[in-house]
């Protein structure tokens, strides 16, 4: 049971960190194609956070 809780916390933290990281990149990005890719990554990690 502890292992499930630990895995949940690990996945939650990973996706939370990745969302914040990509949001920081998005703010400073100038290339529109790169912005789209970063935005897709943000959406992916937010979706994973909702499905945990």
Buried (B, 14 or more C-beta within 10 A) or exposed (E): EEEEEEEEEEBEEEBBEBBEBBBEBBEEBEEEEEBEBBBEBBEBBBEBBEEE
